[in-house]
Amino acid sequence: MDLQVGQLITAPFLPASAQVKKFEPRSGYYLLEVVLQDGHHTYKPLRITDDQLAQVQILDQHRVAPTDNAEDFFFLIEAHRIRLAHQFDPHLAVSVSQVDPLPHQIEAVYRYVLESPRIRFLIADDPGAGKTVMAGLVLKELEYRRLVQRVLIVAPGHLKYQWQREMKERFQESFAIVDRARMDSAWGENVWEERDRWTI
């Protein structure tokens, strides 16, 4: 088997499906570099043997599950429309959220944050300037672009319930609060694996 760059593959030795970035035969093994499709986009170089290569399955990237159900077909088309909606509506998060952002919030989110090739920003405005709204808009836009999977909000202790409430009311994002009592009640368990949205 000869793998091609760009192919989607799955294998027992991979934790998730992956896209081939590099495949080279070497002396006694194959060098395989992939990007995992689990939301983390992690490069993972591997040295695989002939036996492992035989276990690799190539996924059909353009396969659409056939259906005779009109409702299922509608949901499939609607899912694709939503996934690409940010390309047609430059302020998609504003359109689907219960907010009326101010000009400085629009400028910060859409002119600076989302246009950056590497999104690493500290939102530190004065009290009442709308940090929650800006953070929520950034979160929703990154979600629609499939660039974020897990979110942790670190808020001052007396504001964590306010953040939780506003994220639910304004952006339909359900965050659970993890505190000392929650950690103590989950002895021997990893609470961070229970869900992808947390506030501390």
Backbone bond lengths (Angstrom), bond angles and torsions (degrees), N, CA, C in turn:
res aa  C-N    CA-C-N  psi(-1)  N-CA   C-N-CA  omega(-1)  CA-C   N-CA-C  phi
1 M - - - 1.458 - - 1.529 109.15 -
2 D 1.309 114.98 137.50 1.466 120.87 179.38 1.518 107.89 -120.83
3 L 1.320 116.77 111.97 1.459 120.79 -178.49 1.515 110.40 -82.25
4 Q 1.332 115.46 145.15 1.455 121.48 -179.80 1.522 110.26 -111.50
5 V 1.325 115.67 147.48 1.458 120.96 177.47 1.525 109.56 -61.02
6 G 1.334 116.13 133.06 1.455 121.38 179.57 1.515 114.45 99.10
7 Q 1.340 117.43 -14.50 1.457 119.97 179.65 1.525 110.58 -70.73
8 L 1.330 115.63 145.37 1.458 121.11 171.57 1.513 108.60 -92.73
9 I 1.320 116.08 130.79 1.456 120.56 -177.13 1.520 110.54 -132.42
10 T 1.306 115.05 163.18 1.455 122.55 170.86 1.513 107.84 -138.79
11 A 1.333 116.13 150.21 1.453 121.06 -178.39 1.520 108.68 -160.10
12 P 1.335 117.88 154.32 1.467 120.38 -179.82 1.525 113.56 -61.37
13 F 1.334 117.84 -25.98 1.456 119.97 -178.16 1.530 112.88 -89.54
14 L 1.338 117.14 1.69 1.454 121.20 176.60 1.524 109.16 -106.04
15 P 1.347 118.54 137.15 1.462 120.07 -178.93 1.527 113.73 -73.43
16 A 1.332 117.27 -14.29 1.466 121.47 179.27 1.516 108.00 -157.69
17 S 1.321 116.47 170.68 1.457 118.87 173.91 1.523 108.60 -62.60
18 A 1.326 115.73 154.37 1.459 119.24 -172.81 1.514 110.37 -146.64
19 Q 1.335 115.01 158.56 1.459 121.91 176.09 1.521 108.80 -105.60
20 V 1.316 116.12 132.24 1.464 120.97 -178.12 1.525 109.73 -72.32
21 K 1.340 115.73 127.36 1.456 121.29 176.18 1.527 111.63 -107.44
22 K 1.317 115.54 -27.64 1.464 119.51 -179.80 1.515 108.14 -159.48
23 F 1.330 115.81 137.77 1.469 121.41 177.07 1.517 108.50 -144.55
24 E 1.333 115.91 116.56 1.465 120.58 -177.27 1.526 110.27 -136.43
25 P 1.333 117.38 128.91 1.469 119.59 171.84 1.524 109.62 -70.49
26 R 1.303 116.40 133.35 1.459 122.58 176.71 1.519 108.68 -122.57
27 S 1.282 116.15 -177.66 1.468 121.41 -178.90 1.531 109.48 -73.90
28 G 1.324 116.38 101.82 1.458 121.31 176.71 1.517 114.81 87.29
29 Y 1.305 118.59 -3.70 1.455 120.80 179.23 1.532 109.16 -158.47
30 Y 1.331 115.23 176.86 1.460 121.80 176.35 1.528 108.76 -120.24
31 L 1.317 115.78 139.02 1.453 120.58 174.91 1.520 108.34 -94.54
32 L 1.322 115.38 120.65 1.457 121.31 -176.74 1.519 109.00 -125.11
33 E 1.329 116.39 122.06 1.458 121.58 174.42 1.521 108.01 -116.77
34 V 1.336 115.62 130.49 1.454 120.81 -175.88 1.523 109.82 -135.31
35 V 1.329 114.28 164.36 1.466 121.96 170.07 1.513 106.32 -114.50
36 L 1.331 116.91 118.74 1.450 120.92 -179.36 1.523 110.02 -68.31
37 Q 1.324 116.04 139.25 1.460 121.35 -178.33 1.527 111.09 -97.24
38 D 1.327 117.40 40.48 1.453 121.85 -178.12 1.512 112.59 -103.67
39 G 1.336 116.50 13.39 1.446 119.98 179.71 1.509 114.25 95.97
40 H 1.355 117.05 -13.77 1.459 120.21 -178.60 1.524 111.88 -95.68
41 H 1.313 117.61 -16.99 1.465 122.35 179.11 1.535 110.93 51.90
42 T 1.323 115.49 48.90 1.459 120.60 -176.01 1.522 110.64 -91.96
43 Y 1.340 117.12 127.45 1.450 120.08 173.45 1.520 107.97 -74.40
44 K 1.303 115.76 135.38 1.463 119.46 -177.28 1.526 109.68 -137.37
45 P 1.342 119.76 96.00 1.465 121.48 177.68 1.532 110.37 -73.91
46 L 1.308 116.04 136.63 1.460 121.39 -176.65 1.524 110.21 -133.58
47 R 1.328 115.25 149.60 1.464 121.93 169.97 1.521 106.21 -112.68
48 I 1.328 116.59 110.51 1.462 120.09 -175.32 1.523 110.73 -115.04
49 T 1.317 114.47 154.42 1.460 122.01 -179.21 1.527 109.66 -96.43
50 D 1.328 115.42 176.72 1.468 119.89 176.94 1.525 111.25 -61.40
51 D 1.344 116.83 -39.05 1.462 120.05 179.73 1.525 111.11 -63.88
52 Q 1.339 116.93 -41.28 1.457 119.81 178.32 1.520 111.43 -68.14
53 L 1.327 117.00 -37.40 1.455 120.31 178.31 1.522 110.97 -62.52
54 A 1.324 116.74 -34.58 1.460 120.75 179.01 1.528 111.62 -67.58
55 Q 1.345 117.59 -21.61 1.456 121.37 -179.74 1.531 112.68 -85.25
56 V 1.321 116.98 -9.44 1.459 121.03 -177.44 1.531 109.85 -73.18
57 Q 1.316 115.58 133.42 1.459 121.19 175.58 1.524 108.81 -116.46
58 I 1.316 115.93 132.82 1.459 121.47 179.16 1.523 108.60 -89.51
59 L 1.332 115.74 127.81 1.461 121.05 -179.45 1.522 109.70 -90.79
60 D 1.312 115.52 143.17 1.460 121.21 176.68 1.524 108.24 -80.69
61 Q 1.329 117.17 112.08 1.456 121.20 -175.10 1.520 112.83 -72.82
62 H 1.310 116.78 -20.99 1.466 119.31 -174.24 1.524 112.45 -111.29
63 R 1.324 115.46 12.81 1.455 118.03 -178.23 1.528 110.54 -76.20
64 V 1.305 116.47 133.77 1.463 122.38 175.93 1.521 107.74 -118.45
65 A 1.307 115.87 128.13 1.452 119.14 -178.21 1.519 109.82 -64.85
66 P 1.332 117.70 126.70 1.461 119.54 179.50 1.522 110.64 -69.37
67 T 1.300 116.53 146.43 1.460 120.59 178.21 1.522 109.32 -149.93
68 D 1.317 114.96 144.93 1.458 121.09 174.38 1.521 110.65 -100.94
69 N 1.328 116.24 -0.30 1.448 121.21 -176.84 1.523 109.28 -93.00
70 A 1.318 116.76 117.94 1.465 121.13 -177.53 1.526 111.63 -63.41
71 E 1.329 116.88 -34.67 1.468 120.21 -179.88 1.530 111.06 -67.30
72 D 1.334 116.68 -41.01 1.468 120.22 176.92 1.526 111.03 -62.94
73 F 1.336 115.77 -40.78 1.463 119.58 178.94 1.534 110.39 -64.60
74 F 1.333 117.12 -40.11 1.460 120.42 178.03 1.532 110.60 -61.23
75 F 1.337 116.42 -43.80 1.466 119.52 -179.61 1.521 111.34 -65.47
76 L 1.325 117.17 -34.57 1.465 120.74 177.40 1.526 110.30 -64.31
77 I 1.324 117.03 -48.03 1.460 121.05 179.09 1.523 110.84 -64.27
78 E 1.327 116.52 -40.61 1.463 120.58 -179.68 1.527 111.04 -64.75
79 A 1.328 116.85 -37.45 1.465 120.34 178.12 1.522 110.93 -63.42
80 H 1.324 117.02 -41.62 1.466 120.39 177.70 1.532 110.71 -66.80
81 R 1.319 117.08 -38.14 1.463 119.96 179.00 1.523 111.40 -63.66
82 I 1.331 116.21 -43.88 1.461 120.27 179.84 1.522 110.66 -66.54
83 R 1.334 116.23 -38.57 1.466 119.71 -178.77 1.519 111.89 -63.62
84 L 1.315 117.87 -29.42 1.465 121.55 -178.42 1.529 112.89 -103.57
85 A 1.331 117.39 3.37 1.461 120.35 -173.08 1.515 112.78 -62.06
86 H 1.328 118.23 -33.34 1.467 119.98 -177.19 1.525 112.38 -64.80
87 Q 1.344 117.45 -19.01 1.463 119.90 179.06 1.536 111.50 -77.08
88 F 1.325 116.62 -18.88 1.464 120.49 -177.42 1.530 112.39 -107.86
89 D 1.334 116.04 -24.90 1.464 120.60 177.50 1.522 107.97 -117.00
90 P 1.328 118.58 102.91 1.469 120.12 -175.11 1.522 113.37 -64.70
91 H 1.342 117.95 -18.85 1.464 121.92 178.51 1.529 109.15 -119.25
92 L 1.313 116.97 51.69 1.459 121.71 -173.80 1.527 111.97 -60.67
93 A 1.325 117.27 -43.53 1.465 119.64 -177.55 1.522 111.25 -62.21
94 V 1.330 117.54 -34.80 1.464 120.88 177.34 1.528 109.74 -65.82
95 S 1.324 116.05 -38.73 1.467 120.43 -176.41 1.517 112.72 -68.47
96 V 1.327 117.68 -30.40 1.464 120.32 -174.04 1.523 112.91 -104.77
97 S 1.327 117.93 2.77 1.461 121.47 -178.39 1.521 110.79 -112.08
98 Q 1.320 115.14 162.18 1.468 121.30 -179.82 1.528 109.80 -92.48
99 V 1.329 116.37 60.05 1.459 120.86 -179.13 1.524 110.26 -136.77
100 D 1.317 114.66 153.81 1.464 122.90 171.36 1.524 106.40 -122.52
101 P 1.333 116.74 84.37 1.469 119.14 -173.48 1.521 112.95 -66.96
102 L 1.310 115.22 150.89 1.458 122.58 176.74 1.526 109.35 -84.94
103 P 1.326 117.55 161.45 1.475 119.98 -177.31 1.532 114.10 -55.76
104 H 1.349 117.28 -39.10 1.465 117.88 -178.77 1.523 111.56 -68.58
105 Q 1.334 117.36 -26.98 1.465 120.32 177.33 1.532 110.95 -73.38
106 I 1.322 116.40 -42.45 1.463 120.72 176.38 1.525 110.37 -60.55
107 E 1.317 115.98 -45.16 1.466 120.07 -178.81 1.517 111.36 -63.48
108 A 1.330 117.09 -43.51 1.466 120.39 -178.78 1.528 111.51 -64.16
109 V 1.332 116.53 -45.81 1.475 120.45 -174.86 1.523 112.00 -73.96
110 Y 1.339 116.63 -49.24 1.460 119.73 -169.87 1.524 113.90 -93.22
111 R 1.315 117.61 -21.83 1.456 118.88 -179.43 1.521 112.89 -96.48
112 Y 1.327 116.50 -29.17 1.450 119.62 -175.86 1.533 112.76 -112.12
113 V 1.332 116.67 -56.45 1.468 119.38 -173.47 1.523 111.83 -65.18
114 L 1.333 117.42 -57.26 1.461 120.14 -172.81 1.523 113.15 -73.02
115 E 1.321 118.57 -18.42 1.457 120.79 178.25 1.520 112.45 -87.53
116 S 1.316 116.57 -5.68 1.459 119.70 179.31 1.528 110.06 -77.83
117 P 1.332 118.79 137.33 1.468 119.97 178.49 1.520 112.62 -67.70
118 R 1.326 116.49 -24.81 1.465 120.52 176.70 1.520 107.43 -130.14
119 I 1.314 116.37 111.27 1.459 120.61 -172.12 1.522 109.43 -86.20
120 R 1.319 114.81 100.08 1.467 122.78 176.66 1.528 107.08 -142.35
121 F 1.327 116.17 95.83 1.457 120.72 -175.41 1.521 110.33 -131.46
122 L 1.306 114.93 148.00 1.462 122.42 172.04 1.527 107.45 -107.96
123 I 1.327 116.75 117.38 1.460 121.70 177.99 1.519 106.89 -92.76
124 A 1.326 116.90 109.31 1.464 120.94 -172.76 1.522 110.82 -137.79
125 D 1.331 117.24 54.78 1.453 121.33 178.09 1.529 110.76 -78.75
126 D 1.318 115.20 174.32 1.462 121.24 176.89 1.528 109.91 -64.82
127 P 1.348 117.09 159.54 1.472 119.64 176.06 1.524 110.91 -57.21
128 G 1.322 115.98 134.71 1.457 121.15 178.82 1.512 115.00 84.57
129 A 1.350 117.73 4.06 1.473 120.34 -178.26 1.527 112.34 -84.99
130 G 1.322 117.66 -5.21 1.464 120.16 175.47 1.512 114.85 96.63
131 K 1.321 117.95 38.77 1.465 120.39 178.56 1.525 111.19 -65.05
132 T 1.330 116.72 -36.22 1.469 120.07 179.32 1.519 110.90 -63.53
133 V 1.314 116.88 -42.36 1.466 121.01 179.80 1.529 110.09 -64.17
134 M 1.329 117.08 -45.85 1.466 119.84 179.75 1.526 111.04 -62.56
135 A 1.331 117.24 -44.36 1.467 120.43 179.28 1.525 110.91 -62.87
136 G 1.340 116.70 -40.34 1.462 119.91 179.02 1.516 112.49 -66.29
137 L 1.324 117.59 -39.69 1.469 120.67 178.28 1.524 111.12 -65.02
138 V 1.321 115.84 -43.15 1.467 119.30 177.70 1.520 110.12 -61.15
139 L 1.334 117.14 -45.17 1.456 121.47 179.96 1.523 111.46 -59.37
140 K 1.332 117.63 -48.40 1.465 120.36 -178.05 1.525 111.78 -64.49
141 E 1.325 117.28 -41.68 1.470 119.78 179.30 1.525 110.82 -63.89
142 L 1.321 117.87 -41.02 1.466 120.41 178.66 1.522 111.03 -67.60
143 E 1.323 116.67 -34.73 1.466 119.93 176.29 1.521 111.15 -63.47
144 Y 1.324 116.78 -46.89 1.462 120.04 -178.48 1.526 111.51 -65.24
145 R 1.310 117.33 -26.61 1.468 121.02 176.47 1.521 112.09 -88.51
146 R 1.333 117.14 1.38 1.467 123.86 179.93 1.527 111.15 58.03
147 L 1.333 115.85 41.27 1.457 121.49 180.00 1.521 112.40 -107.05
148 V 1.318 117.96 -3.45 1.461 121.12 179.72 1.518 108.79 -139.07
149 Q 1.325 114.83 142.44 1.458 119.32 178.77 1.527 111.26 -123.83
150 R 1.329 116.53 -46.17 1.464 120.47 -178.34 1.522 109.18 -115.27
151 V 1.347 116.04 140.74 1.455 121.44 -175.67 1.521 109.66 -133.43
152 L 1.328 115.35 133.69 1.460 121.98 174.13 1.526 107.90 -126.02
153 I 1.324 116.40 122.23 1.459 121.54 176.18 1.523 108.23 -102.28
154 V 1.318 116.15 122.66 1.457 122.02 176.89 1.522 106.92 -104.51
155 A 1.319 116.12 107.57 1.469 121.95 -175.93 1.525 109.25 -119.74
156 P 1.342 117.07 155.59 1.477 119.03 172.44 1.516 110.09 -54.69
157 G 1.319 116.31 144.71 1.460 120.97 -173.59 1.510 114.52 -52.13
158 H 1.335 118.03 -40.08 1.457 120.14 -176.87 1.527 112.54 -80.09
159 L 1.359 117.98 -5.02 1.463 121.03 -178.94 1.527 113.43 -111.68
160 K 1.325 117.55 -1.92 1.479 118.42 -174.20 1.529 112.25 -64.19
161 Y 1.326 117.80 -35.22 1.465 119.70 178.51 1.525 110.84 -71.56
162 Q 1.314 116.62 -33.56 1.467 120.02 176.50 1.524 110.34 -65.89
163 W 1.337 117.06 -43.73 1.468 120.54 176.91 1.519 110.27 -61.28
164 Q 1.312 117.38 -44.41 1.460 120.97 -179.91 1.527 110.59 -60.47
165 R 1.326 117.24 -45.06 1.461 121.59 -178.80 1.527 111.79 -65.96
166 E 1.326 116.92 -45.18 1.471 119.71 -177.12 1.523 111.81 -69.44
167 M 1.312 118.08 -35.37 1.469 119.72 176.97 1.529 110.54 -64.54
168 K 1.331 116.46 -35.05 1.466 119.82 178.66 1.520 111.10 -74.49
169 E 1.327 117.20 -46.27 1.463 120.61 -175.17 1.519 112.68 -72.35
170 R 1.331 117.15 -40.21 1.459 120.71 -173.80 1.524 113.60 -90.15
171 F 1.341 117.09 -33.68 1.470 120.25 -171.52 1.527 113.88 -124.53
172 Q 1.335 117.50 3.94 1.474 122.04 -179.76 1.523 111.82 55.04
173 E 1.334 116.15 37.79 1.462 122.18 177.53 1.523 108.55 -110.42
174 S 1.324 116.62 122.12 1.464 121.14 -177.65 1.525 109.88 -96.06
175 F 1.317 115.80 111.33 1.457 122.69 177.60 1.525 109.17 -107.03
176 A 1.320 116.00 137.73 1.460 121.30 174.18 1.520 108.74 -100.27
177 I 1.310 115.82 145.67 1.464 120.85 -179.82 1.517 109.10 -93.70
178 V 1.306 115.34 129.17 1.465 120.21 174.88 1.528 107.21 -113.04
179 D 1.324 114.67 124.80 1.456 120.93 179.03 1.523 108.57 -134.78
180 R 1.323 116.58 -172.69 1.462 119.65 -177.56 1.517 111.53 -59.88
181 A 1.332 117.67 -40.58 1.460 120.31 179.87 1.530 110.81 -63.41
182 R 1.328 116.74 -40.19 1.469 120.04 179.21 1.520 110.39 -66.09
183 M 1.321 117.42 -40.05 1.458 120.56 178.78 1.528 111.16 -66.07
184 D 1.340 116.38 -40.99 1.466 119.79 -179.32 1.521 111.55 -67.34
185 S 1.340 116.87 -34.46 1.469 119.73 -178.95 1.528 112.43 -74.14
186 A 1.324 116.72 -14.92 1.471 120.76 -179.30 1.511 110.38 -108.86
187 W 1.312 116.45 42.66 1.465 120.77 -178.53 1.530 110.36 -59.29
188 G 1.323 115.58 129.69 1.462 120.64 179.59 1.515 113.85 82.53
189 E 1.331 118.08 1.13 1.452 122.39 179.43 1.525 109.94 -120.33
190 N 1.304 116.08 157.10 1.454 121.83 176.56 1.527 107.92 -100.22
191 V 1.332 116.46 101.22 1.466 119.40 -175.38 1.523 111.71 -64.88
192 W 1.327 117.37 -24.20 1.464 119.85 -176.55 1.518 112.37 -69.64
193 E 1.326 117.50 -15.72 1.460 120.83 179.61 1.530 112.30 -88.05
194 E 1.310 117.71 -6.15 1.461 120.31 -175.83 1.522 112.68 -74.09
195 R 1.343 117.49 -33.43 1.451 121.22 -177.66 1.515 109.47 -156.23
196 D 1.336 116.53 174.66 1.453 120.88 -175.45 1.533 113.20 -106.19
197 R 1.333 118.75 0.24 1.456 121.49 -178.20 1.533 109.21 -127.50
198 W 1.341 115.29 114.26 1.468 120.31 -178.65 1.523 110.58 -132.82
199 T 1.315 115.35 150.68 1.468 123.20 171.62 1.517 108.10 -127.14
200 I 1.330 115.76 133.83 1.459 119.12 175.21 1.530 108.80 -126.41
